[in-house]
């Protein structure tokens, strides 16, 4: 039964090549922040604060660019957007070793605006290829693939950078970006959802409270996940066990994959807000585990199991809230929530760790996620009328 649900989804036309596209195009996502940090802190010999500023500017650029790139996907299609952003981002990584810190700062912000929308693009593609009744299995499988690429990407990049130097590391990242974009251009669907005229172009998705609730829940999920991840590394470092950080990340990916398999296999899963709430609540006591590796790994199990199900459920919910022709714009907004939630999660949790110790990190990460989730729930229950977006799905067909 478990295998059959995933097998049926994979058998749909266009899904198999898109699974490869999803894996390849997501590889650079976790390479980016690592590459910028290593280049500034090691290559340029500057502080980690300076490296953090560059990483933050990349995130700000992505937050600005994601909704606009999503709208461009609706108007011009996935292939056009991946061609445009692929050229820009590949060029960026190739010229990074030539830039001083003073030049890198503004260029990073601009490059972030036009960063390849890998996660957004694959979600839009799968939404167009797979019927809604099979979205749970599809997005669960996609979340599992994302975990694999997130673990493999930085490991491979760090190995190349350590063995052959910064220039080779940046060249590798540029090649991987180019490979991922090429796979989307040649193997992915066109997905041109809308024409920027008429009633569709006038829809203000920001006025839809149910959609805003989804965005806050998305931010809450990433806030809790990245904050807990940072706290786990800090706990290991405090106890002199930092070498186990890679194993911790691998365990996290395995836990998430198991949760994703179960979530995608069952006919009915828990509501999205319950999944996100469980993720945040189970993160709160992780700090009590201390820095003993095997105890910490066990403490992370409940939170890890909620990771892929929460993310898959959020994407599935987005598809139910927005008509297909506006999925690019909506996915861009959700990607912005991911970026902002991750930035807030690491910043707030890092501040707490610096001032009160690593044990407080998971508490702050979980509590902060619950606050964002509560705001989303309140928005979703507000009685103010929202645009009747589903009606637009058939307008003009």
WOSULLIN-V476085 format. One record per residue. RES is the residue in one small letter. PSI is psi in radians with two decimals (* if undefined). Layout:
RES/PSI
RES/PSI
//
This chain:
x/-0.77
x/-0.84
x/-0.64
x/-0.65
x/-0.76
x/-0.64
x/-0.70
x/-0.66
x/-0.78
x/-0.50
x/-0.22
x/2.55
x/2.30
x/-0.19
x/-0.75
x/-0.89
x/-0.54
x/-0.48
x/-0.71
x/-0.74
x/-0.76
x/-0.78
x/-0.84
x/-0.75
x/-0.37
x/-0.24
x/-0.71
x/-0.25
x/-0.88
x/-0.23
x/-0.58
x/-1.00
x/-0.66
x/-0.75
x/-0.77
x/-0.72
x/-0.83
x/-0.71
x/-0.79
x/-0.83
x/-0.64
x/-0.91
x/-0.76
x/-0.15
x/0.54
x/3.13
x/2.86
x/-0.41
x/-0.73
x/-0.68
x/-0.69
x/-0.61
x/-0.76
x/-0.77
x/-0.66
x/-0.67
x/-0.64
x/-0.76
x/-0.71
x/-0.76
x/-0.75
x/-0.70
x/-0.65
x/-0.74
x/-0.50
x/-0.88
x/-0.62
x/-0.69
x/-0.63
x/-0.74
x/-0.63
x/-0.59
x/-0.76
x/-0.61
x/-0.73
x/-0.25
x/2.81
x/-0.74
x/-0.73
x/-0.80
x/-0.72
x/-0.52
x/-0.83
x/-0.95
x/-0.54
x/-0.73
x/-0.79
x/-0.86
x/-0.65
x/-0.78
x/-0.67
x/-0.87
x/-0.49
x/-0.51
x/-0.18
x/-0.79
x/-0.25
x/-0.12
x/2.44
x/2.95
x/-0.67
x/-0.61
x/-0.59
x/-0.63
x/-1.00
x/-0.61
x/-0.64
x/-0.73
x/-0.81
x/-0.71
x/-0.60
x/-0.61
x/-0.63
x/0.50
x/2.57
x/2.15
x/1.16
x/-0.98
x/-0.77
x/-0.80
x/-0.73
x/-0.63
x/-0.74
x/-0.72
x/-0.83
x/-0.60
x/-0.62
x/-0.41
x/-0.46
x/2.29
x/2.66
x/-0.58
x/-0.21
x/0.22
x/-0.60
x/-0.84
x/-0.69
x/-0.86
x/-0.42
x/-0.77
x/-0.70
x/-0.66
x/-0.64
x/-0.76
x/-0.67
x/-0.73
x/-0.73
x/-0.79
x/-0.59
x/-0.54
x/-0.75
x/-0.71
x/-1.07
x/-0.52
x/-0.83
x/-0.75
x/-0.77
x/-0.63
x/-0.79
x/-0.75
x/-0.71
x/-0.64
x/-0.64
x/-0.08
x/2.99
x/-0.73
x/-0.74
x/-0.65
x/-0.77
x/-0.68
x/-0.72
x/-0.77
x/-0.74
x/-0.72
x/-0.71
x/-0.71
x/-0.80
x/-0.70
x/-0.78
x/-0.75
x/-0.71
x/-0.68
x/-0.67
x/-0.72
x/-0.71
x/-0.44
x/-0.36
x/2.86
x/2.79
x/-0.84
x/1.12
x/1.83
x/-0.61
x/2.83
x/2.37
x/0.90
x/2.86
x/-2.82
x/-0.59
x/-0.69
x/-0.34
x/-0.07
x/2.24
x/1.71
x/-0.44
x/-0.28
x/-0.10
x/1.92
x/-0.58
x/-0.66
x/-0.72
x/-0.66
x/-0.70
x/-0.69
x/-0.72
x/-0.66
x/-0.64
x/-0.83
x/-0.67
x/-0.72
x/-0.86
x/-0.62
x/-0.88
x/-0.72
x/-0.94
x/-0.60
x/-0.74
x/-0.68
x/-0.80
x/-0.73
x/-0.65
x/-0.75
x/-0.73
x/-0.67
x/-0.75
x/-0.70
x/-0.72
x/-0.59
x/0.11
x/0.42
x/0.53
x/-0.45
x/-0.30
x/0.02
x/-0.69
x/-0.69
x/-0.68
x/-0.77
x/-0.65
x/-0.75
x/-0.73
x/-0.77
x/-0.71
x/-0.79
x/-0.80
x/-0.72
x/-0.72
x/-0.80
x/-0.70
x/-0.67
x/-0.78
x/-0.78
x/-0.72
x/-0.35
x/-0.53
x/2.55
x/-0.56
x/2.33
x/-3.14
x/2.67
x/2.69
x/-0.84
x/-0.55
x/-0.76
x/-0.82
x/-0.71
x/-0.73
x/-0.68
x/-0.81
x/-0.73
x/-0.76
x/-0.31
x/-0.50
x/-0.80
x/0.04
x/-0.59
x/-0.42
x/-0.32
x/-0.37
x/-2.80
x/0.19
x/2.06
x/-0.94
x/-0.55
x/-0.72
x/-0.73
x/-0.70
x/-0.67
x/-0.51
x/-0.18
x/-0.91
x/-0.74
x/-0.74
x/-0.67
x/-0.46
x/-0.15
x/-1.18
x/-0.73
x/-0.72
x/-0.82
x/-0.75
x/-0.71
x/-0.64
x/-0.73
x/-0.72
x/-0.75
x/-0.65
x/-0.69
x/-0.45
x/-0.36
x/-0.43
x/2.39
x/2.71
x/-0.62
x/-0.20
x/0.24
x/-0.57
x/-0.87
x/-0.77
x/-0.70
x/-0.60
x/-0.69
x/-0.70
x/-0.65
x/-0.62
x/-0.70
x/-0.65
x/-0.81
x/-0.82
x/-0.76
x/-0.73
x/-0.74
x/-0.77
x/-0.73
x/-0.82
x/-0.65
x/-0.86
x/-0.77
x/-0.72
x/-0.69
x/-0.77
x/-0.71
x/-0.75
x/-0.59
x/-0.41
x/-0.06
x/2.75
x/-0.54
x/-0.43
x/-0.25
x/-0.94
x/-0.63
x/-0.81
x/-0.71
x/-0.82
x/-0.76
x/-0.72
x/-0.70
x/-0.70
x/-0.63
x/-0.82
x/-0.70
x/-0.72
x/-0.69
x/-0.74
x/-0.72
x/-0.75
x/-0.70
x/-0.73
x/-0.47
x/-0.10
x/2.56
x/-0.08
x/2.34
x/2.46
x/2.78
x/2.49
x/1.30
x/-0.73
x/-0.51
x/-0.48
x/-0.29
x/-0.43
x/-0.11
x/2.23
x/0.06
x/*
//
